[in-house]
Every structure is written in C-alpha cells, then in structure tokens.
Amino acid sequence: MVIIGAGECGARAALTLREGGFAGPVTLIGAEPHLPYERPPLSKDAMADEAEPLPRHVATGERLAEAGIVHLASTEVRLIDRQKKNVICADGTSLGYDKLLLATGSSPRRLPLAEASRRSVYLRTFDDALAIRAHLRSGVRVLIVGGGFIGLELAASARKLGCPVTVIEAQPRILMRGVPTEIAEIIHAAHAAAGVHFFCGKGIAAIEDIADGVRVQLADGHAVEGDLCVIGIGAVPNVGLAEAADLAIDNGIAADEQLRTSDPDIFAAGDCCSFPLALYGGRRVRLEAWRNAQEQGALAARNMLGGGEAHNAVPWFWSDQYDLGLQIAGLPNEGVEIVRREMGEALILFHLAADGRLVAASGIGPGNSVARDIRLAEMLIAKRAHPPQEKLAAPDAKLKALLAA
C-alpha cells in the first residue's frame, strides 16, 4: 500500500490500514520534512501562543515505526505509472503498489497581482506559519487579502499580538461561501470591535512593495499600506499527479462514494478529491475540513482493504475567532428556509429543505456553547429527520428528544 500525501488524511489512512489488519508494506510519502501534523492550529495557536510553536503531530515517529509504516519525508512524487503500478519519485526511486491512495491535499490559490511582491505571503504549511509569525509583533501593520476562514483566523491572532489589521475582500461580505449572512455579520462585528478594518466589495488593481512595506491599490482608487500582506483567497486541489496519470478530474480528483477514482486500484481522499454525497441526492462536493480529512483517510483505507463502504458522514466545520466558536453541520446552501434558535449569547440557524427535512445547522456563540446542539443537529441530519419547526426554534426544547422521536 502506497499513500501519497503525509498530512492528516494520509497519516490516518496509514494507521487505519494497520488497525484493519493489513500486514504488508505501507509507505507514506510526504513532500514536507515534518512528521504528519494538523493544520488548523497554524492560523491560531502557532501565531498567537507565547511559546515557540511545534507541529501538532498526528503520529510520532515512534508510533509510525511501531506500526511498521515507512514515512518518506521531503520526497516529491513525479509520476504515477498506472500500467506498471509504480510511483516514481523525484530522486528516481520507484515504488510498486497494489493499492494507491492520493491524499495530496490542496494549495493556496495564487493571486497573480502579488507574484512580484516579496512582502506578500501565503499560509499553508508549518514553515509558512513560522515565517509569518516572525513578523507578527505589536505595531506591525498586517494586510489580509481574503475574508475567508484562514484570513479571519489569522486576523484574530494578529490582533491579539497588537498588530493593526486590515482585511480586503472582493465579495460584498466576509465568509460568502457556506456561512449564512447573519452569522457572518456576528463575526464581522467581533473583528470590528477588536479593531480590524474592512474593505468589502473592493477589487484589487495592484500590489507592490514600497520602501517601508507593501501597498495594495484598490480598484476604486484607494490605497492601503502595510508591512506584510497575507493572501488568503481560497485553495485549489492538488491534482497534477492525477491529471498526468489520466485520472478523471471534476473539481478535484473525481472519486466515487467509496473514494475510488476512475482507476479501481487508486483511491483519493481529503481536500484533493470530490465525491458524491448520498445525503444530498448524490451532489458532488469537495470538502476542505479537518474532520473530513480524518474520516476520509480512514474510509479510504478500509475500502483499500475491500470494505466496500460508502461515504455517509455529515459535513462538519468549525472555527474559533476571539472568544467565539463557530460550527456548521451539513450544507447550508441546500436549505430554502431558516429557523432561528436564540440561546442567550449563542445562536443556531437550522436550514430546512422544501419538504421540511433538516439539511444543515449553523451555530455561533462563546466558546463551545453551540457544540452539543450542533452535534445533535448533525445526528438529525444524518437520520434525514423532519423536526417540528416550533421545537427547533424553542431554546428549551431538547434536540435529544427530537432525535429519539
């Protein structure tokens, strides 16, 4: 078994192969020099903690060794030879496989206007985080292009360190993808209260380095200057190897419900692949989320061993910014009607399909105040439940009782 991509997804797959009883060789190939680590802390703890950050490892070297998993770090795969069932590495090493998993993840979407700027950077890897952290100290002006989760989490971290922060978003509001307007407005207000300045609905005409920093020229003629510019305008799936191997591509490496690609001996999982979700009528989706990487890595491994399991997990996402915890279960844009549940400082929006079926729940509140109800909503979504709207709206109505019903 060979796994290309030694992140959360690939590492979970390798360990699951062993847990499933596979006794043959397992090789985990990663382009980075580090052991497999979690990425969510990179925009949060790795930036704002006083102590020098260390990668939060998915598995230690000792655990991998004990499991008999060969981890090839700092190794780039150049080619997949499907006929010979080999992967060819940049150093000329050739590895044969019976089953191959592509867990190649995604890369930051590049902004061509920023390519000539040495003060414009991207955040994806632990080394990227260290490089950005080295600049973050009180008074350093940080410009963030992109009002998505990575940019906003980084904005919160930078403000905690005393950095003046400006966020530039081309869309009319922040968090346009997958986050309801009402919840996005709460997050916007929290950032504004913390001193973050926003330019929403503003295109960018140019980005250029100047003597003492970097200047972002907006399309409306305004200019914003800073000491560092972080670009966070989304991610693109890493499909180069799959394309070169003539595998089907559809918003990522196209996989079926068992995460098998157009080659029956090659699987794909995590950020790099799209797959059909039966819960939403077979809609093909690609999910960039920490838990999805965990779940799909394990599922792909079981299916590489002949498990024949279909993906049936409810999409789930979280983000922490300041003292607010955001959690979303399901796909909010599948809903046509929203039911509000107000719980003091916390808010949950239940998203219903036209027939009243619960298809998503979006919650925000201090700390983990919405976690339990979002988890119960996730279970209702999985059961394709049609809960009474008056029960969803009533803060004293127990979702657990709806689940039992």
N, C-alpha and C positions, 0 to 999 in steps of 0.2 A: 504494500500500500504506500503510495506516494501522495503527499499533500503539499501543494504549492501555496504558500502564504502562512506565515508563522505568527499571526495575530490571535485575537481571542477566538475566532471561528476555527482556524486551523488547529490550534492547540487543543480546543475542546474536542475536535474530531479525532485527533490522535489518541487522546486519553480514552475516549469512548470506544475506539477500536479495541484497546486492551481490556476495558471493562466488559466488552462484548465477547471476550474470549479469543480474539484473534491472536495467534501465536507467531505469525510470520513477521518478516521485516516491516517496520513502519518508519518512513523517513519524512521529516518535517523540514521544508525548505523556506528560509526567510531572507529577504534582502537586507534587513536591518541587522546590526551587530548584537542587538539585545536579545535576551530571552523573551518569550511571548509575554506581552503586558497589556493592561487595559487602557483604552484611550480616553474614556470620559474624564479622568482626573486632569488631563493635560490642559484644559481650559479653565480649571478650577483650582484644585489643591496645588498642582505643580506651579501655578502662577503666584498664588497668594500666601501659601504657608511660609512661616519664618524659616523653618528648617530647609536645608538643601534637598530638593526633591529626588526621589528614587523611583524607578518604574514600579508600578504595582503589578507584580508578575502574576500571570495566570497559572504558571507552573514553574517551580525552581528547576535548576539544572539537575539537582539530585532526584527530584521526582521523575523527570523525563528519563534519566539514566536507569532508575529503578524499574520503570515501565518498559525499558528496552526500546525507547524511541530515540532515533538518531536525529539530532537537530543540527542542520547545516545553516549556520548564521552567515550574514554578509555574502549570500550566494544568490546570484541572479540567474533565473532560467531564461534561456534564449529561444528555445524551440520545443514544441511537442511533436514527436513523430508518432502519429496515430497508427500507422501501418506496422511499425516495429514495436510499438508500445514502449517508447523510450521518452524521457525528457532530457534535453541537452542543456547543460549549464554553461555560463559564460566562460568558465575556466576549462571547458572541454569535457568535463565529467558527464558521463551518460548513466542514467538510472532507469532500469526497466521497471515496469509496473503491471500489475494485474488490474487494479482499480486506481484511478487518479481522481483527486479532489482539487478543484480550483477554488481557493479561498483567498483570492488576490486583492480583495478589498476595493477601495476607491482612492482617488487622488483629488486634491483641491482643484476646483475649476479655476483655470488661469484667466487673468484679466490682461489682455494684450496691451492696454494702455500703461500698465505698470511694469512691463518687462524690462524697461531701461532704468528703472529706479532701484538703487541699492538699498534704499530705506523702506522698501515695500516687501513684505514677507507673508508667508502662508503658515498655517498651523495644521499639521497632520501627525507628525512623529514626535517622539520624546525629545529628540535632538532639536526639532523645531521649537518645542516648548522651552527648552533650556536657553536657546538663542533669544527668544522673545523675553523671557523672564529677566535676562541680563540687562535689559533696557528699562524694565519697569521699576521706577522709584519715584518718590514724591516730586511732582513738578514736571515730569516728562510728559509731553503732550502726545496722546495716542489718537490716531485716526483709525477708524474701523470702517471698511467698505463692505457693507452687507449686514442687514438686520435680521439674520437668522440665528439659530441657537449658538453656534460656535462664536460668532461675533458678539452676541449679547452676554454670553457667559464670560468671555474674555473682558468685555467692558466692565462687568461687575467686579471681576478680580482686579482690574487696573484701578478702579475707583477705590477699592479697599486699600490699595497701596498709595493713594494720594495723587494719582495721575489724572490730569484733565483729559476727558474722553469725548470725542465727537463721533457719532455714528452716521454714516451716509448710506441711505437705502433708496434704490431706484423705484421700488414699488410704493404705492400710496401709504402703506403702513408696514410695520415690522411683522415678522412671522406670518407672512402671507400663506405659506404652504402648510396646511394641516392644523392650524391653530385658529379657533374661532375669534372673530373680531373683539368680542367682549373680553376675552382672556388676554388677547394681545394688548388691549388698552390698559389692563391692570399692570402688565409687565412694563409697558411703556411708562406708565406713571411712576412705578417704582424706580426705574432708571432716572427719570427726570428729577425725582425727589433726591436722588443720590448725586445729582449734578451732571449727569450725562446730557450732552446737547445732541439734538437730532436734526438731520436734513432728510425728510422722507419725500418721495416722489421727485427726487432730483437725480438726473442723469449726470454722468461724468464726461467731461470733454478732454481732460488731460491730467496726467500725474507726472510730476517732475521733481527731481531733487534740487534743492536750493542750498545756499551756503550753510545755513544752520538748521536744515531739516528737509521736509518734503512738503510740496504744495499740491493739493487736489483742486483742479479747476472744474467747477460745476458747469453744466450745460447752460444754466440761466445767467452765467456771468460772474457769480460769486466764487470766491476762492477761500479755501480752508487750509491752514498750515499746521504742521505738527512735527514732532521729532521722529515718529515711527508710524508707518501705515501698515495695518494688517488687513489683508484681503480675505474675506470670508463670504464668497458668493456661491457656495454650494460645492458639491462633489460630483465627480464623474466616475463611473465604474471602470476598473482596470480590466479591459477586455482584449488587450493586444495579443496575448498568447492564444486566446480562444479564437480570435479572428484569423490569426496566422495559421491555426490548425483547422480552419474552415468549419468551426462550430457555429450553430445558429446564434444570432445576436438579436435581442429585442429589448431595448432599454437595459442593457446588461447582458450577461451570458444567459441565453434562454434555457430555463430548466423546466421540467415537468413537476407535478405535485409531489414526486418523490425526490426532487432535486437532481434528477438525471438529465444530462444535456442531450444533444442530438447524437452523441456517441454513447452507446449504452454502458461503456466502461469508464466514462468520465462524468463526474458529478461536479456541481458548483453550489456554493453556499455563501451567505453573508452579503455584504454590500455589493459584491460584483455581479450578482445574479438577479434575474426577475423570474417570477414563478406564479402559477395560478392559485388564487385563494378561493376554495370552495365556499367558504363562509360568505363571500360576496359574489356569488354566481360565477366563479371562475375568473374573476377580474385579475389580470396580470399586474403584479406590483413588484417594486424593488424597495426594500426597506433598509434604511441606514440607521440601525439602532443596536445598542449594546446587547440587549436581551435576545434580539433576533439572531445576532452572531452566535451567541451561546446555543440557542435552540437549534438553529440550522446546522451548526457544526456537528452537534450530537446526532441529529436526524440523518444527515448525510452519511455519517459513519455507520449507523445502524443499517442503512439501506445499501451501503457498500458491502455489508456482510449478508445481504439478501433479505433484510427485514420487510421490505415492501410497504413501508408506512407512508401515508400521505401527510403532507404538512397541514395541520389543523389548528395551530396556535393563533390566538388573537393578537394582532399587532399591539405593541405597548411601547411607550416612550416616556422619558422623564427628563427634567432639567431643574437644577437648583440655581436661583439667582437671588442674591442678598438673603433675606430670610424666607423667601417664597419657594415653595415646592410645586412644580407643575407635573401632572401626569395625564397621559392620554391613552386610553384603551380603544382599540378599533380604528375605523377610518371615518372621521367626522364628515368628510365630504360625501359619504354615502347617505347621509341623513337629509331629510327635507323639512323636518320640524324639530325644534329645540324645546326641551322642558328644563326650567331652571330650578335648582335646589340651593337655597341660601342657608349657610350654616355659620352664622356669625361672621367671622373674617374670611371664611372659606366659601368657595362657590364651585358647584358642579353643574355642568351642562350635559344633559342627556340628549343624544342625537337619535331620532327615530326615522325609520323608513316610512314610505307612504302607507303601508299596511300596519303601522304601529310597532314593528319589530325594532328592538334596541340594537343599533349598529355601532354606536360609539359613545364614549363618555369622556369629557374633558374637565379636569379639575385643577384648581389652584387655591393655595392657602398657605398659612405659616407652617414651616417645617413639613412634617409628614401628615398634616391634618386631613388630607384627602385620600391618603394611601389606602386605608381599609375599604372605603366605599368604592374607590376605583377598582380595587381588586374584586370586590363583589360584583360590580358592574361588568367587569371582564368575564366573569363566570356566567352572568346572564346573557351576555353577547354570544358566548360560546354555545349556550343552550338555545339560541335563536328565540329568546323569550319576547313576549309581548306584554310587558308590565303595565299596569294601570298608570296613566299619567298623573293622577292625583297623588298616588303613592310615591312616585318619583319626585314630585315637587315638594312633598312634606318632609321637612328635616327630621321629624320624629318617627317617620316610617322606616322600619328596618329593611334594608335591602336583602339581608339574610333571609328574612321571612318571605320576600318575593322570590328568592331563589328556591326556597323549599316548596313554594306553591307551584 
